[in-house]
Amino acid sequence: MAEWRFLFLIDHLKVTGEERNLKGTLYTDGRPPTPDDILKFLRSSGFDVDFSDREHMVFFRGGDDPLEIRVVKIGNEEREHDDAALMAILEQFRKRDPAIGG
């Protein structure tokens, strides 16, 4: 099982400046989440939305209180830790060897 964290921007379209960032977590069988997985997550979280742009994961709710939700980042928790560990190791080499910028 893989844990995927994503950041999404909510824009209340009728209210100027009413945007906020929220985070979500999805669990999959190891594969990245699909747009349908994210749509299901948003709906289960109380957002009555549909796709506005499926390819770019933009969701929309019309009516009296229109809303747009954009997924701005998706990451796998394990991969983020691996990347951070790798960067820490690389930074150690860089500090010791002036030939590569240290």
N, C-alpha and C positions, 0 to 999 in steps of 0.2 A: 504494500500500500504506500502511495506517495502523497505527501502533503504539499499543496500548491497554495501559495499566498498571492493575493492580488490586491492592487490599489485601484479604486475607481472614483471618478469625479462625478458628483451629482450636481446638476444645474437646474434650479427652479426657474424656468424660463420667463415667468411673469414678473419675477422679483429681481431687479437689477442688483448684481453683486451677491446674490444668494447662491453661492457655490460652496461645496465642502467635499473634502476627501474622506473616504471611508476605506477600511480594509476588510477583506473577506478571506476565508480559508475553505478550500475544497479538498476532499480526499478522493483519489482515483486509484485504479489498479496499477499505477506506475506510468500511465500515459499522461500527456498534458491534457488539461481540461478542454473540452470542445465548447464552441459558442452555446450549444444547447445546454451543457452542464452549467454554464454561468447563468443563462436565462433561468433555469430551474432554481438555482441558488437565489437569484434576485427575487423571483416570485415567492419562494418560501420565506424570504426575509421581509415580505410585505410590500414589495414594489411591483405593482401591476403594470408591467412593461412588455413590449414586444420589440422585435428587431427594427432598428432604423437602418443600420448598416451592419449586416452580419459579418462581413469580411474584417471590418475594423472594430468589431464588438462594441457597437454603439446601440443603445436601447432607448426607447421613447415611450412616454405616456402622454396621450392627448387629453382633451377635455378642458374643464375649467381651471385646473391646476397642472399645466403641462410640465413635464419633467424629462430631462435627458441625462442618461448615465453613460459614461465612457470608461472603459477599462484602460488604464494608463500603464499598468505594469503587472506582469505575472511572473512569479518565480517559484522554483522548487526549493524548499527549505534545506534539503541535503546538499543540493548544488551550491547554494549560497554559502553554506559552511565550508564546503570544499574550496570554493573560490577565495574565501577569506583566509583560509589556512595556506593556500598556495601563495597568495599575495604576501603573507607574513614571512614565508620562507624566502621568497624572492627578495623581499626588502632586506633581509639579513645578508644575503650575498651582495646586494648593491652597496650596502654600507661598508663592506670590507674591501671591495675591489674598486680602486679609483678609476681603473680602465673602463668600467661600465657605469660610471656616474656616481660612485660612492665616495 
